[in-house]
Amino acid sequence: MKIVRLLYVQVLIGIALGVLAGLFFPGFAPVAKLISELFINAIRMVIAPVIFFTVVAGIAGAGNLRQAGRIGLKALIYFEIVSTLALVLGLVMANLLQPGRGAAHLAGSNGQVQELTQKAAAMDWPSFFTHLVPANILDAFARGEILQVLLFSVLFAVGLRSVGEPGRRLLVTFDTFNKVLFRILHLVMRVSPIGAFGGMAFTVGKYGAGSLAAMGRLMATFYGTGLLFLFVVLGLLCRAYGFSFLKLLRYIRAELAIVLGASSSEPVLPSLMEKMRRAGVDEEVVGLVVPTGYSFNLDGTAIYLSMAIIFIAQAYGISLSLAEQLTVIGVLLLTSKGAAGVTGSGLLVLASTLGALKIIPIEGLALLVGVDRFMSEGRALVNFIGNAVATVIIGRSEGAVNDARLQAALNGHPEPL
Protein backbone atom coordinates (compact mmCIF):
# COMPACT_ATOMS: atom_id res chain seq x y z
CA MET A 1 0.00 0.00 0.00
CA LYS A 2 1.23 3.45 -0.91
CA ILE A 3 0.31 5.02 2.44
CA VAL A 4 2.55 2.59 4.35
CA ARG A 5 5.57 4.06 2.55
CA LEU A 6 5.02 7.40 4.34
CA LEU A 7 7.45 7.89 7.23
CA TYR A 8 4.91 9.15 9.75
CA VAL A 9 2.63 6.15 9.05
CA GLN A 10 5.56 3.79 9.61
CA VAL A 11 6.37 5.56 12.89
CA LEU A 12 2.75 5.27 14.07
CA ILE A 13 2.82 1.54 13.26
CA GLY A 14 6.04 1.27 15.27
CA ILE A 15 4.40 3.04 18.22
CA ALA A 16 1.36 0.72 18.11
CA LEU A 17 3.58 -2.37 17.99
CA GLY A 18 5.63 -0.93 20.86
CA VAL A 19 2.53 -0.54 23.03
CA LEU A 20 1.53 -4.15 22.34
CA ALA A 21 5.06 -5.41 23.05
CA GLY A 22 5.16 -3.49 26.33
CA LEU A 23 1.77 -4.81 27.45
CA PHE A 24 2.28 -8.48 26.57
CA PHE A 25 6.07 -8.80 26.90
CA PRO A 26 7.16 -6.45 29.75
CA GLY A 27 10.43 -8.37 30.08
CA PHE A 28 11.42 -6.93 26.69
CA ALA A 29 11.72 -3.43 28.24
CA PRO A 30 15.55 -3.43 28.74
CA VAL A 31 16.12 -4.39 25.09
CA ALA A 32 13.54 -1.85 23.96
CA LYS A 33 15.35 0.86 25.93
CA LEU A 34 18.59 -0.06 24.17
CA ILE A 35 16.91 0.24 20.75
CA SER A 36 15.45 3.66 21.64
CA GLU A 37 18.75 4.97 23.01
CA LEU A 38 20.66 3.83 19.90
CA PHE A 39 18.27 5.79 17.69
CA ILE A 40 18.37 8.92 19.85
CA ASN A 41 22.18 8.81 20.03
CA ALA A 42 22.36 8.49 16.25
CA ILE A 43 20.43 11.77 15.97
CA ARG A 44 22.36 13.48 18.76
CA MET A 45 25.65 12.93 16.96
CA VAL A 46 24.65 15.44 14.25
CA ILE A 47 22.80 18.03 16.39
CA ALA A 48 25.82 20.10 17.49
CA PRO A 49 27.49 20.31 14.03
CA VAL A 50 24.16 21.08 12.34
CA ILE A 51 23.57 23.99 14.73
CA PHE A 52 27.11 25.25 14.20
CA PHE A 53 27.11 25.19 10.39
CA THR A 54 23.54 26.55 10.11
CA VAL A 55 24.14 29.49 12.44
CA VAL A 56 27.50 30.37 10.87
CA ALA A 57 26.04 30.23 7.36
CA GLY A 58 23.03 32.31 8.39
CA ILE A 59 24.93 35.12 10.10
CA ALA A 60 28.20 35.20 8.17
CA GLY A 61 26.68 34.34 4.82
CA ALA A 62 23.66 36.56 4.34
CA GLY A 63 22.60 38.27 7.55
CA ASN A 64 24.00 41.17 9.56
CA LEU A 65 24.99 41.46 13.19
CA ARG A 66 22.35 44.02 14.11
CA GLN A 67 19.59 41.82 12.69
CA ALA A 68 20.98 38.76 14.49
CA GLY A 69 20.89 40.63 17.81
CA ARG A 70 17.35 41.80 17.14
CA ILE A 71 16.21 38.26 16.26
CA GLY A 72 17.77 36.86 19.44
CA LEU A 73 16.20 39.49 21.69
CA LYS A 74 12.82 39.17 19.99
CA ALA A 75 12.95 35.39 20.39
CA LEU A 76 13.71 35.58 24.12
CA ILE A 77 10.88 38.06 24.74
CA TYR A 78 8.47 35.90 22.76
CA PHE A 79 9.54 32.76 24.65
CA GLU A 80 9.06 34.43 28.03
CA ILE A 81 5.59 35.74 27.18
CA VAL A 82 4.31 32.47 25.72
CA SER A 83 5.86 30.36 28.52
CA THR A 84 4.16 32.59 31.09
CA LEU A 85 0.82 32.10 29.30
CA ALA A 86 1.39 28.33 29.47
CA LEU A 87 2.15 28.50 33.22
CA VAL A 88 -0.98 30.56 33.88
CA LEU A 89 -3.15 28.24 31.78
CA GLY A 90 -1.86 25.22 33.70
CA LEU A 91 -2.71 26.89 37.03
CA VAL A 92 -6.18 27.96 35.88
CA MET A 93 -7.15 24.52 34.53
CA ALA A 94 -5.81 22.74 37.62
CA ASN A 95 -7.90 25.05 39.83
CA LEU A 96 -11.01 24.59 37.71
CA LEU A 97 -10.86 20.79 37.25
CA GLN A 98 -9.07 19.91 40.52
CA PRO A 99 -7.36 16.69 39.33
CA GLY A 100 -5.63 16.19 42.71
CA ARG A 101 -8.74 16.13 44.87
CA GLY A 102 -8.54 13.03 47.09
CA ALA A 103 -5.47 11.61 45.35
CA ALA A 104 -3.08 11.44 48.32
CA HIS A 105 -3.71 7.68 48.76
CA LEU A 106 -2.09 7.01 45.36
CA ALA A 107 1.42 7.88 46.59
CA GLY A 108 3.85 4.99 46.33
CA SER A 109 7.42 4.53 47.48
CA ASN A 110 9.28 7.74 48.28
CA GLY A 111 12.74 6.31 47.55
CA GLN A 112 12.99 8.20 44.25
CA VAL A 113 11.63 11.33 45.94
CA GLN A 114 14.57 11.33 48.39
CA GLU A 115 16.99 11.00 45.47
CA LEU A 116 15.30 13.88 43.62
CA THR A 117 15.38 16.04 46.74
CA GLN A 118 19.13 15.52 47.13
CA LYS A 119 19.77 16.34 43.45
CA ALA A 120 17.58 19.45 43.61
CA ALA A 121 19.39 20.69 46.71
CA ALA A 122 22.70 20.27 44.91
CA MET A 123 21.64 22.32 41.87
CA ASP A 124 23.26 25.73 41.70
CA TRP A 125 20.86 27.89 39.67
CA PRO A 126 23.16 30.94 39.23
CA SER A 127 25.79 28.65 37.70
CA PHE A 128 23.38 28.11 34.79
CA PHE A 129 24.32 31.51 33.41
CA THR A 130 28.06 30.92 33.73
CA HIS A 131 27.51 27.54 32.09
CA LEU A 132 26.38 29.33 28.92
CA VAL A 133 30.03 30.13 28.11
CA PRO A 134 32.02 26.98 27.30
CA ALA A 135 35.42 26.57 28.92
CA ASN A 136 36.30 24.07 26.19
CA ILE A 137 34.40 24.21 22.91
CA LEU A 138 35.44 20.68 21.89
CA ASP A 139 33.96 19.40 25.14
CA ALA A 140 30.75 21.36 24.44
CA PHE A 141 30.46 19.71 21.01
CA ALA A 142 31.22 16.28 22.48
CA ARG A 143 28.53 16.59 25.16
CA GLY A 144 25.99 18.24 22.84
CA GLU A 145 25.59 21.40 24.94
CA ILE A 146 23.15 23.26 22.67
CA LEU A 147 23.42 26.72 24.21
CA GLN A 148 27.21 26.61 24.42
CA VAL A 149 27.48 25.50 20.79
CA LEU A 150 25.02 28.23 19.78
CA LEU A 151 27.04 30.96 21.53
CA PHE A 152 30.30 29.78 19.97
CA SER A 153 28.61 29.60 16.54
CA VAL A 154 27.50 33.23 16.78
CA LEU A 155 31.00 34.36 17.82
CA PHE A 156 32.59 32.28 15.06
CA ALA A 157 30.24 33.83 12.49
CA VAL A 158 31.17 37.34 13.68
CA GLY A 159 34.87 36.49 13.34
CA LEU A 160 34.35 34.90 9.92
CA ARG A 161 32.60 38.00 8.59
CA SER A 162 35.55 40.14 9.61
CA VAL A 163 38.17 38.28 7.55
CA GLY A 164 36.63 39.07 4.16
CA GLU A 165 37.28 36.89 1.11
CA PRO A 166 38.97 33.95 2.94
CA GLY A 167 35.89 33.75 5.15
CA ARG A 168 33.56 33.62 2.13
CA ARG A 169 35.59 30.75 0.65
CA LEU A 170 35.34 28.87 3.94
CA LEU A 171 31.55 29.33 3.91
CA VAL A 172 31.37 27.32 0.68
CA THR A 173 33.10 24.44 2.46
CA PHE A 174 30.76 24.80 5.44
CA ASP A 175 27.76 24.59 3.13
CA THR A 176 29.08 21.28 1.78
CA PHE A 177 29.54 19.97 5.33
CA ASN A 178 25.96 20.93 6.15
CA LYS A 179 24.61 19.07 3.12
CA VAL A 180 26.55 15.96 4.14
CA LEU A 181 25.16 16.15 7.69
CA PHE A 182 21.59 16.34 6.44
CA ARG A 183 22.21 13.34 4.19
CA ILE A 184 23.32 11.46 7.31
CA LEU A 185 20.19 12.70 9.08
CA HIS A 186 17.95 11.37 6.29
CA LEU A 187 19.60 7.96 6.55
CA VAL A 188 19.06 7.83 10.33
CA MET A 189 15.44 8.98 10.02
CA ARG A 190 14.66 5.93 7.88
CA VAL A 191 15.01 3.76 10.99
CA SER A 192 12.93 6.11 13.17
CA PRO A 193 9.97 3.64 13.22
CA ILE A 194 12.25 1.14 14.97
CA GLY A 195 13.38 3.83 17.43
CA ALA A 196 9.77 4.79 18.16
CA PHE A 197 8.90 1.11 18.69
CA GLY A 198 11.70 0.77 21.23
CA GLY A 199 10.78 3.93 23.11
CA MET A 200 7.12 3.01 23.49
CA ALA A 201 7.79 -0.66 24.33
CA PHE A 202 10.18 0.45 27.10
CA THR A 203 7.73 2.96 28.60
CA VAL A 204 4.73 0.62 28.65
CA GLY A 205 6.78 -2.44 29.61
CA LYS A 206 8.52 -0.78 32.56
CA TYR A 207 5.74 1.38 33.99
CA GLY A 208 2.68 -0.63 32.94
CA ALA A 209 -0.79 0.57 32.04
CA GLY A 210 -1.93 0.40 35.66
CA SER A 211 -0.46 3.77 36.56
CA LEU A 212 -2.41 5.32 33.68
CA ALA A 213 -5.72 4.24 35.20
CA ALA A 214 -4.72 5.29 38.73
CA MET A 215 -3.80 8.81 37.67
CA GLY A 216 -6.33 9.15 34.86
CA ARG A 217 -7.77 12.47 36.05
CA LEU A 218 -4.38 14.21 36.07
CA MET A 219 -3.48 12.70 32.68
CA ALA A 220 -6.77 13.84 31.14
CA THR A 221 -6.46 17.34 32.61
CA PHE A 222 -2.88 17.73 31.39
CA TYR A 223 -3.50 16.50 27.86
CA GLY A 224 -6.73 18.51 27.60
CA THR A 225 -4.92 21.66 28.72
CA GLY A 226 -2.13 20.97 26.22
CA LEU A 227 -4.65 20.74 23.39
CA LEU A 228 -6.33 23.94 24.57
CA PHE A 229 -2.99 25.75 24.54
CA LEU A 230 -2.10 24.45 21.08
CA PHE A 231 -5.36 25.14 19.29
CA VAL A 232 -6.39 28.33 21.08
CA VAL A 233 -3.21 30.17 22.15
CA LEU A 234 -0.88 29.03 19.37
CA GLY A 235 -3.71 28.76 16.85
CA LEU A 236 -4.65 32.41 17.37
CA LEU A 237 -1.00 33.48 17.14
CA CYS A 238 -0.66 31.64 13.82
CA ARG A 239 -3.80 33.30 12.48
CA ALA A 240 -2.52 36.73 13.57
CA TYR A 241 0.67 36.15 11.58
CA GLY A 242 -1.12 34.90 8.50
CA PHE A 243 -0.56 31.15 8.32
CA SER A 244 -2.54 28.02 9.15
CA PHE A 245 -1.77 26.18 12.38
CA LEU A 246 -3.40 22.97 11.11
CA LYS A 247 -1.40 23.04 7.88
CA LEU A 248 1.79 23.54 9.90
CA LEU A 249 0.94 20.45 11.96
CA ARG A 250 0.41 18.48 8.77
CA TYR A 251 3.76 19.69 7.43
CA ILE A 252 5.66 18.41 10.51
CA ARG A 253 3.53 15.28 11.07
CA ALA A 254 6.45 12.86 10.61
CA GLU A 255 8.44 14.68 13.31
CA LEU A 256 5.38 14.70 15.61
CA ALA A 257 5.11 10.91 15.32
CA ILE A 258 8.82 10.52 16.17
CA VAL A 259 8.48 12.83 19.19
CA LEU A 260 5.52 10.75 20.38
CA GLY A 261 7.47 7.52 20.10
CA ALA A 262 10.71 8.82 21.60
CA SER A 263 9.04 10.90 24.37
CA SER A 264 11.51 13.66 23.50
CA SER A 265 11.69 16.49 21.01
CA GLU A 266 15.50 16.39 20.84
CA PRO A 267 15.73 13.70 18.10
CA VAL A 268 13.88 15.94 15.63
CA LEU A 269 15.79 19.18 16.24
CA PRO A 270 17.91 18.89 13.06
CA SER A 271 14.88 17.81 11.04
CA LEU A 272 12.87 20.82 12.28
CA MET A 273 15.68 23.16 11.24
CA GLU A 274 15.72 21.65 7.76
CA LYS A 275 11.95 21.80 7.37
CA MET A 276 11.78 25.43 8.48
CA ARG A 277 14.43 26.34 5.90
CA ARG A 278 12.54 24.42 3.21
CA ALA A 279 9.42 26.38 4.22
CA GLY A 280 11.17 29.62 3.34
CA VAL A 281 12.34 30.81 6.76
CA ASP A 282 15.77 32.47 6.50
CA GLU A 283 18.71 30.39 7.68
CA GLU A 284 19.69 33.07 10.21
CA VAL A 285 16.29 32.95 11.91
CA VAL A 286 16.21 29.14 11.93
CA GLY A 287 19.73 28.89 13.34
CA LEU A 288 19.05 31.30 16.20
CA VAL A 289 15.42 30.55 17.12
CA VAL A 290 15.21 26.75 17.00
CA PRO A 291 18.22 25.87 19.25
CA THR A 292 17.38 28.69 21.70
CA GLY A 293 13.75 27.58 21.81
CA TYR A 294 14.78 24.07 22.78
CA SER A 295 16.08 25.50 26.06
CA PHE A 296 13.83 28.51 26.67
CA ASN A 297 10.53 27.84 24.89
CA LEU A 298 9.22 24.85 26.85
CA ASP A 299 5.47 25.44 26.74
CA GLY A 300 4.46 21.84 27.45
CA THR A 301 6.87 21.62 30.38
CA ALA A 302 5.48 24.91 31.76
CA ILE A 303 1.90 23.57 31.69
CA TYR A 304 2.99 20.35 33.37
CA LEU A 305 5.00 22.05 36.12
CA SER A 306 2.31 24.51 37.19
CA MET A 307 -0.40 21.85 37.04
CA ALA A 308 1.69 19.30 38.97
CA ILE A 309 2.26 21.73 41.86
CA ILE A 310 -1.45 22.51 42.17
CA PHE A 311 -2.21 18.77 41.85
CA ILE A 312 0.04 17.93 44.82
CA ALA A 313 -1.42 20.79 46.87
CA GLN A 314 -4.96 19.55 46.20
CA ALA A 315 -4.00 15.96 47.05
CA TYR A 316 -2.80 17.11 50.48
CA GLY A 317 -5.72 19.47 51.03
CA ILE A 318 -3.55 22.60 50.90
CA SER A 319 -5.38 25.70 49.71
CA LEU A 320 -3.10 28.17 47.92
CA SER A 321 -4.01 31.85 47.91
CA LEU A 322 -3.80 33.95 44.76
CA ALA A 323 -0.58 35.54 46.02
CA GLU A 324 0.95 32.09 46.65
CA GLN A 325 -0.03 30.90 43.18
CA LEU A 326 1.54 34.00 41.63
CA THR A 327 4.67 33.16 43.61
CA VAL A 328 4.56 29.67 42.07
CA ILE A 329 4.59 31.25 38.60
CA GLY A 330 7.50 33.51 39.51
CA VAL A 331 9.60 30.68 40.92
CA LEU A 332 8.81 28.39 37.96
CA LEU A 333 9.88 31.06 35.49
CA LEU A 334 13.35 30.79 37.04
CA THR A 335 13.64 27.10 37.93
CA SER A 336 12.27 25.85 34.60
CA LYS A 337 15.10 27.72 32.82
CA GLY A 338 17.73 26.52 35.27
CA ALA A 339 17.35 22.91 34.20
CA ALA A 340 17.17 23.67 30.49
CA GLY A 341 18.81 20.94 28.49
CA VAL A 342 18.75 18.40 31.35
CA THR A 343 17.12 15.20 30.09
CA GLY A 344 14.10 14.14 32.15
CA SER A 345 14.30 17.26 34.28
CA GLY A 346 10.55 17.61 34.99
CA LEU A 347 10.58 15.94 38.40
CA LEU A 348 13.93 17.54 39.26
CA VAL A 349 12.55 21.03 38.56
CA LEU A 350 9.48 20.21 40.65
CA ALA A 351 11.67 19.10 43.56
CA SER A 352 13.67 22.31 43.34
CA THR A 353 10.53 24.47 43.09
CA LEU A 354 8.78 22.79 46.03
CA GLY A 355 11.95 23.20 48.08
CA ALA A 356 12.04 26.91 47.26
CA LEU A 357 8.34 27.49 47.99
CA LYS A 358 8.29 25.61 51.33
CA ILE A 359 4.48 25.51 51.17
CA ILE A 360 3.76 22.06 49.71
CA PRO A 361 5.40 18.85 51.07
CA ILE A 362 8.10 17.64 48.70
CA GLU A 363 7.04 14.07 49.53
CA GLY A 364 4.07 14.74 47.23
CA LEU A 365 6.36 14.00 44.29
CA ALA A 366 5.71 10.31 45.03
CA LEU A 367 2.28 10.90 43.48
CA LEU A 368 3.89 11.69 40.13
CA VAL A 369 6.77 9.22 39.93
CA GLY A 370 4.71 6.44 38.33
CA VAL A 371 2.83 8.56 35.81
CA ASP A 372 5.42 11.22 34.92
CA ARG A 373 6.82 9.17 32.04
CA PHE A 374 3.36 8.89 30.44
CA MET A 375 3.07 12.67 30.36
CA SER A 376 6.52 13.21 28.86
CA GLU A 377 5.10 12.55 25.38
CA GLY A 378 2.62 15.39 25.86
CA ARG A 379 5.28 17.77 27.15
CA ALA A 380 7.60 16.96 24.26
CA LEU A 381 4.86 17.37 21.63
CA VAL A 382 3.73 20.78 22.93
CA ASN A 383 7.35 21.94 23.29
CA PHE A 384 8.15 20.89 19.72
CA ILE A 385 5.05 22.42 18.15
CA GLY A 386 5.63 25.63 20.12
CA ASN A 387 9.13 25.94 18.66
CA ALA A 388 7.91 25.32 15.11
CA VAL A 389 5.29 28.06 15.53
CA ALA A 390 7.80 30.44 17.14
CA THR A 391 10.25 30.05 14.24
CA VAL A 392 7.68 31.03 11.62
CA ILE A 393 6.24 33.88 13.72
CA ILE A 394 9.63 35.45 14.48
CA GLY A 395 10.65 34.99 10.86
CA ARG A 396 7.51 36.73 9.61
CA SER A 397 7.93 39.55 12.13
CA GLU A 398 11.43 40.11 10.67
CA GLY A 399 10.26 39.89 7.06
CA ALA A 400 12.59 36.89 6.82
CA VAL A 401 10.14 34.38 5.34
CA ASN A 402 9.61 33.63 1.65
CA ASP A 403 5.79 33.56 1.57
CA ALA A 404 5.60 31.56 -1.67
CA ARG A 405 7.84 28.82 -0.25
CA LEU A 406 5.95 28.85 3.07
CA GLN A 407 2.56 28.41 1.44
CA ALA A 408 3.90 25.71 -0.89
CA ALA A 409 5.30 23.78 2.09
CA LEU A 410 2.12 24.14 4.15
CA ASN A 411 0.07 22.95 1.17
CA GLY A 412 2.16 19.79 0.91
CA HIS A 413 4.60 20.83 -1.82
CA PRO A 414 7.82 21.95 -0.11
CA GLU A 415 10.55 23.11 -2.44
CA PRO A 416 14.06 21.62 -2.17
CA LEU A 417 16.82 23.66 -0.56
C-alpha positions in Angstrom: 0.0 0.0 0.0 1.2 3.5 -0.9 0.3 5.0 2.4 2.5 2.6 4.3 5.6 4.1 2.6 5.0 7.4 4.3 7.5 7.9 7.2 4.9 9.1 9.7 2.6 6.2 9.1 5.6 3.8 9.6 6.4 5.6 12.9 2.8 5.3 14.1 2.8 1.5 13.3 6.0 1.3 15.3 4.4 3.0 18.2 1.4 0.7 18.1 3.6 -2.4 18.0 5.6 -0.9 20.9 2.5 -0.5 23.0 1.5 -4.2 22.3 5.1 -5.4 23.0 5.2 -3.5 26.3 1.8 -4.8 27.5 2.3 -8.5 26.6 6.1 -8.8 26.9 7.2 -6.5 29.7 10.4 -8.4 30.1 11.4 -6.9 26.7 11.7 -3.4 28.2 15.5 -3.4 28.7 16.1 -4.4 25.1 13.5 -1.8 24.0 15.3 0.9 25.9 18.6 -0.1 24.2 16.9 0.2 20.8 15.5 3.7 21.6 18.7 5.0 23.0 20.7 3.8 19.9 18.3 5.8 17.7 18.4 8.9 19.9 22.2 8.8 20.0 22.4 8.5 16.2 20.4 11.8 16.0 22.4 13.5 18.8 25.7 12.9 17.0 24.7 15.4 14.3 22.8 18.0 16.4 25.8 20.1 17.5 27.5 20.3 14.0 24.2 21.1 12.3 23.6 24.0 14.7 27.1 25.2 14.2 27.1 25.2 10.4 23.5 26.6 10.1 24.1 29.5 12.4 27.5 30.4 10.9 26.0 30.2 7.4 23.0 32.3 8.4 24.9 35.1 10.1 28.2 35.2 8.2 26.7 34.3 4.8 23.7 36.6 4.3 22.6 38.3 7.6 24.0 41.2 9.6 25.0 41.5 13.2 22.3 44.0 14.1 19.6 41.8 12.7 21.0 38.8 14.5 20.9 40.6 17.8 17.3 41.8 17.1 16.2 38.3 16.3 17.8 36.9 19.4 16.2 39.5 21.7 12.8 39.2 20.0 12.9 35.4 20.4 13.7 35.6 24.1 10.9 38.1 24.7 8.5 35.9 22.8 9.5 32.8 24.6 9.1 34.4 28.0 5.6 35.7 27.2 4.3 32.5 25.7 5.9 30.4 28.5 4.2 32.6 31.1 0.8 32.1 29.3 1.4 28.3 29.5 2.1 28.5 33.2 -1.0 30.6 33.9 -3.2 28.2 31.8 -1.9 25.2 33.7 -2.7 26.9 37.0 -6.2 28.0 35.9 -7.1 24.5 34.5 -5.8 22.7 37.6 -7.9 25.1 39.8 -11.0 24.6 37.7 -10.9 20.8 37.2 -9.1 19.9 40.5 -7.4 16.7 39.3 -5.6 16.2 42.7 -8.7 16.1 44.9 -8.5 13.0 47.1 -5.5 11.6 45.3 -3.1 11.4 48.3 -3.7 7.7 48.8 -2.1 7.0 45.4 1.4 7.9 46.6 3.8 5.0 46.3 7.4 4.5 47.5 9.3 7.7 48.3 12.7 6.3 47.5 13.0 8.2 44.3 11.6 11.3 45.9 14.6 11.3 48.4 17.0 11.0 45.5 15.3 13.9 43.6 15.4 16.0 46.7 19.1 15.5 47.1 19.8 16.3 43.4 17.6 19.5 43.6 19.4 20.7 46.7 22.7 20.3 44.9 21.6 22.3 41.9 23.3 25.7 41.7 20.9 27.9 39.7 23.2 30.9 39.2 25.8 28.6 37.7 23.4 28.1 34.8 24.3 31.5 33.4 28.1 30.9 33.7 27.5 27.5 32.1 26.4 29.3 28.9 30.0 30.1 28.1 32.0 27.0 27.3 35.4 26.6 28.9 36.3 24.1 26.2 34.4 24.2 22.9 35.4 20.7 21.9 34.0 19.4 25.1 30.8 21.4 24.4 30.5 19.7 21.0 31.2 16.3 22.5 28.5 16.6 25.2 26.0 18.2 22.8 25.6 21.4 24.9 23.2 23.3 22.7 23.4 26.7 24.2 27.2 26.6 24.4 27.5 25.5 20.8 25.0 28.2 19.8 27.0 31.0 21.5 30.3 29.8 20.0 28.6 29.6 16.5 27.5 33.2 16.8 31.0 34.4 17.8 32.6 32.3 15.1 30.2 33.8 12.5 31.2 37.3 13.7 34.9 36.5 13.3 34.4 34.9 9.9 32.6 38.0 8.6 35.6 40.1 9.6 38.2 38.3 7.5 36.6 39.1 4.2 37.3 36.9 1.1 39.0 34.0 2.9 35.9 33.7 5.1 33.6 33.6 2.1 35.6 30.8 0.7 35.3 28.9 3.9 31.5 29.3 3.9 31.4 27.3 0.7 33.1 24.4 2.5 30.8 24.8 5.4 27.8 24.6 3.1 29.1 21.3 1.8 29.5 20.0 5.3 26.0 20.9 6.1 24.6 19.1 3.1 26.6 16.0 4.1 25.2 16.1 7.7 21.6 16.3 6.4 22.2 13.3 4.2 23.3 11.5 7.3 20.2 12.7 9.1 17.9 11.4 6.3 19.6 8.0 6.6 19.1 7.8 10.3 15.4 9.0 10.0 14.7 5.9 7.9 15.0 3.8 11.0 12.9 6.1 13.2 10.0 3.6 13.2 12.2 1.1 15.0 13.4 3.8 17.4 9.8 4.8 18.2 8.9 1.1 18.7 11.7 0.8 21.2 10.8 3.9 23.1 7.1 3.0 23.5 7.8 -0.7 24.3 10.2 0.4 27.1 7.7 3.0 28.6 4.7 0.6 28.6 6.8 -2.4 29.6 8.5 -0.8 32.6 5.7 1.4 34.0 2.7 -0.6 32.9 -0.8 0.6 32.0 -1.9 0.4 35.7 -0.5 3.8 36.6 -2.4 5.3 33.7 -5.7 4.2 35.2 -4.7 5.3 38.7 -3.8 8.8 37.7 -6.3 9.2 34.9 -7.8 12.5 36.1 -4.4 14.2 36.1 -3.5 12.7 32.7 -6.8 13.8 31.1 -6.5 17.3 32.6 -2.9 17.7 31.4 -3.5 16.5 27.9 -6.7 18.5 27.6 -4.9 21.7 28.7 -2.1 21.0 26.2 -4.6 20.7 23.4 -6.3 23.9 24.6 -3.0 25.7 24.5 -2.1 24.5 21.1 -5.4 25.1 19.3 -6.4 28.3 21.1 -3.2 30.2 22.1 -0.9 29.0 19.4 -3.7 28.8 16.8 -4.6 32.4 17.4 -1.0 33.5 17.1 -0.7 31.6 13.8 -3.8 33.3 12.5 -2.5 36.7 13.6 0.7 36.2 11.6 -1.1 34.9 8.5 -0.6 31.2 8.3 -2.5 28.0 9.2 -1.8 26.2 12.4 -3.4 23.0 11.1 -1.4 23.0 7.9 1.8 23.5 9.9 0.9 20.4 12.0 0.4 18.5 8.8 3.8 19.7 7.4 5.7 18.4 10.5 3.5 15.3 11.1 6.4 12.9 10.6 8.4 14.7 13.3 5.4 14.7 15.6 5.1 10.9 15.3 8.8 10.5 16.2 8.5 12.8 19.2 5.5 10.7 20.4 7.5 7.5 20.1 10.7 8.8 21.6 9.0 10.9 24.4 11.5 13.7 23.5 11.7 16.5 21.0 15.5 16.4 20.8 15.7 13.7 18.1 13.9 15.9 15.6 15.8 19.2 16.2 17.9 18.9 13.1 14.9 17.8 11.0 12.9 20.8 12.3 15.7 23.2 11.2 15.7 21.7 7.8 11.9 21.8 7.4 11.8 25.4 8.5 14.4 26.3 5.9 12.5 24.4 3.2 9.4 26.4 4.2 11.2 29.6 3.3 12.3 30.8 6.8 15.8 32.5 6.5 18.7 30.4 7.7 19.7 33.1 10.2 16.3 32.9 11.9 16.2 29.1 11.9 19.7 28.9 13.3 19.1 31.3 16.2 15.4 30.6 17.1 15.2 26.7 17.0 18.2 25.9 19.3 17.4 28.7 21.7 13.8 27.6 21.8 14.8 24.1 22.8 16.1 25.5 26.1 13.8 28.5 26.7 10.5 27.8 24.9 9.2 24.9 26.9 5.5 25.4 26.7 4.5 21.8 27.4 6.9 21.6 30.4 5.5 24.9 31.8 1.9 23.6 31.7 3.0 20.3 33.4 5.0 22.0 36.1 2.3 24.5 37.2 -0.4 21.8 37.0 1.7 19.3 39.0 2.3 21.7 41.9 -1.5 22.5 42.2 -2.2 18.8 41.9 0.0 17.9 44.8 -1.4 20.8 46.9 -5.0 19.6 46.2 -4.0 16.0 47.0 -2.8 17.1 50.5 -5.7 19.5 51.0 -3.5 22.6 50.9 -5.4 25.7 49.7 -3.1 28.2 47.9 -4.0 31.9 47.9 -3.8 34.0 44.8 -0.6 35.5 46.0 0.9 32.1 46.6 0.0 30.9 43.2 1.5 34.0 41.6 4.7 33.2 43.6 4.6 29.7 42.1 4.6 31.3 38.6 7.5 33.5 39.5 9.6 30.7 40.9 8.8 28.4 38.0 9.9 31.1 35.5 13.4 30.8 37.0 13.6 27.1 37.9 12.3 25.9 34.6 15.1 27.7 32.8 17.7 26.5 35.3 17.4 22.9 34.2 17.2 23.7 30.5 18.8 20.9 28.5 18.7 18.4 31.4 17.1 15.2 30.1 14.1 14.1 32.1 14.3 17.3 34.3 10.6 17.6 35.0 10.6 15.9 38.4 13.9 17.5 39.3 12.6 21.0 38.6 9.5 20.2 40.7 11.7 19.1 43.6 13.7 22.3 43.3 10.5 24.5 43.1 8.8 22.8 46.0 12.0 23.2 48.1 12.0 26.9 47.3 8.3 27.5 48.0 8.3 25.6 51.3 4.5 25.5 51.2 3.8 22.1 49.7 5.4 18.9 51.1 8.1 17.6 48.7 7.0 14.1 49.5 4.1 14.7 47.2 6.4 14.0 44.3 5.7 10.3 45.0 2.3 10.9 43.5 3.9 11.7 40.1 6.8 9.2 39.9 4.7 6.4 38.3 2.8 8.6 35.8 5.4 11.2 34.9 6.8 9.2 32.0 3.4 8.9 30.4 3.1 12.7 30.4 6.5 13.2 28.9 5.1 12.6 25.4 2.6 15.4 25.9 5.3 17.8 27.2 7.6 17.0 24.3 4.9 17.4 21.6 3.7 20.8 22.9 7.4 21.9 23.3 8.2 20.9 19.7 5.0 22.4 18.1 5.6 25.6 20.1 9.1 25.9 18.7 7.9 25.3 15.1 5.3 28.1 15.5 7.8 30.4 17.1 10.3 30.0 14.2 7.7 31.0 11.6 6.2 33.9 13.7 9.6 35.5 14.5 10.7 35.0 10.9 7.5 36.7 9.6 7.9 39.6 12.1 11.4 40.1 10.7 10.3 39.9 7.1 12.6 36.9 6.8 10.1 34.4 5.3 9.6 33.6 1.7 5.8 33.6 1.6 5.6 31.6 -1.7 7.8 28.8 -0.3 6.0 28.8 3.1 2.6 28.4 1.4 3.9 25.7 -0.9 5.3 23.8 2.1 2.1 24.1 4.1 0.1 22.9 1.2 2.2 19.8 0.9 4.6 20.8 -1.8 7.8 21.9 -0.1 10.5 23.1 -2.4 14.1 21.6 -2.2 16.8 23.7 -0.6 
